[in-house]
């Protein structure tokens, strides 16, 4: 899989691996972990760019998929969206705009 110029193919393969890892998490955790490991190795090769919202789906330390309330704790803290991996404990922060309101407000 060489993605040097074909970024659409890269995104398609990455999305498929992540979606498969999420859907298989409850039934077959070993296969789910393997899919997320493959997706992270593709992402790490840096042959194509990927948005930050997709990068945060996989833990950098243990290469497991981050599913809120199953494998990750997600909190809002002082302008940051904080992801904490339940497997290894790594914390990952992303900024968010506090001015954005919920639709119910």
C-alpha positions as CSV (number, residue, x, y, z in Angstrom):
1,X,0.0,0.0,0.0
2,X,1.8,3.1,-1.3
3,X,-0.2,6.3,-0.8
4,X,2.3,8.9,-1.9
5,X,0.1,10.5,-4.4
6,X,-3.3,8.8,-3.9
7,X,-4.6,10.5,-0.8
8,X,-8.2,9.5,-1.5
9,X,-7.3,5.8,-1.4
10,X,-5.4,6.4,1.8
11,X,-8.4,8.0,3.5
12,X,-10.8,5.3,2.2
13,X,-8.5,2.5,3.6
14,X,-8.0,4.3,6.9
15,X,-11.7,5.0,7.3
16,X,-12.5,1.3,6.5
17,X,-10.0,0.0,9.0
18,X,-11.2,2.4,11.8
19,X,-14.9,1.6,11.1
20,X,-14.2,-2.1,11.1
21,X,-12.2,-1.8,14.4
22,X,-15.1,0.1,16.0
23,X,-17.8,-2.4,14.8
24,X,-15.8,-5.5,15.8
25,X,-14.7,-4.2,19.2
26,X,-17.6,-5.9,21.1
27,X,-17.4,-9.2,19.3
28,X,-13.7,-9.8,18.5
29,X,-11.3,-7.5,20.4
30,X,-8.2,-9.1,19.0
31,X,-9.2,-8.4,15.4
32,X,-10.3,-4.9,16.4
33,X,-6.9,-4.2,18.0
34,X,-5.2,-5.6,14.9
35,X,-7.2,-3.3,12.5
36,X,-6.4,-0.3,14.7
37,X,-2.7,-1.2,14.7
38,X,-2.7,-1.5,10.9
39,X,-4.5,1.9,10.6
40,X,-2.0,3.5,12.9
41,X,1.0,2.1,11.0
42,X,-0.5,3.5,7.8
43,X,-1.0,6.8,9.5
44,X,2.5,6.8,11.0
45,X,4.1,6.3,7.6
46,X,3.2,9.9,6.8
47,X,2.9,9.4,3.1
48,X,-0.4,11.3,3.1
49,X,-2.0,13.9,5.3
50,X,-5.0,13.3,7.5
51,X,-7.1,15.6,9.5
52,X,-6.7,16.0,13.2
53,X,-10.2,14.7,13.9
54,X,-9.2,11.3,12.5
55,X,-5.8,11.2,14.1
56,X,-7.3,11.3,17.5
57,X,-9.2,8.0,17.0
58,X,-6.2,5.8,17.8
59,X,-3.9,5.9,20.9
60,X,-0.3,6.7,20.0
61,X,1.2,4.5,22.8
62,X,-0.8,1.3,22.7
63,X,-2.3,1.7,19.1
64,X,-5.8,0.8,20.3
65,X,-8.9,2.3,19.0
66,X,-10.4,5.1,21.2
67,X,-14.1,4.6,21.6
68,X,-15.8,7.0,24.1
69,X,-17.0,5.2,27.3
70,X,-15.5,1.9,26.2
71,X,-11.7,2.4,25.7
72,X,-11.5,6.2,26.3
73,X,-12.7,8.8,28.8
74,X,-13.6,12.0,27.0
75,X,-13.8,15.2,29.0
76,X,-14.0,19.0,28.4
77,X,-11.4,20.9,30.4
78,X,-10.6,24.6,30.1
79,X,-10.9,24.9,26.3
80,X,-9.6,21.4,25.6
81,X,-11.2,18.2,24.6
82,X,-9.3,15.6,26.6
83,X,-9.1,11.9,25.5
84,X,-7.7,9.5,28.1
85,X,-6.9,6.0,27.0
86,X,-8.2,3.4,29.5
87,X,-5.7,0.8,28.4
88,X,-2.4,2.8,28.8
89,X,-3.5,6.0,30.5
90,X,-2.1,8.4,27.7
91,X,-3.8,11.8,27.6
92,X,-4.4,13.6,24.4
93,X,-5.8,17.1,24.2
94,X,-7.3,19.0,21.3
95,X,-8.5,22.6,21.4
96,X,-12.1,23.5,20.9
97,X,-13.9,26.8,20.6
98,X,-15.8,27.6,23.8
99,X,-18.1,30.0,21.9
100,X,-19.7,27.1,20.0
101,X,-23.1,26.4,21.7
102,X,-25.1,23.2,21.7
103,X,-28.2,23.2,19.5
104,X,-30.4,22.9,22.6
105,X,-29.2,26.3,23.9
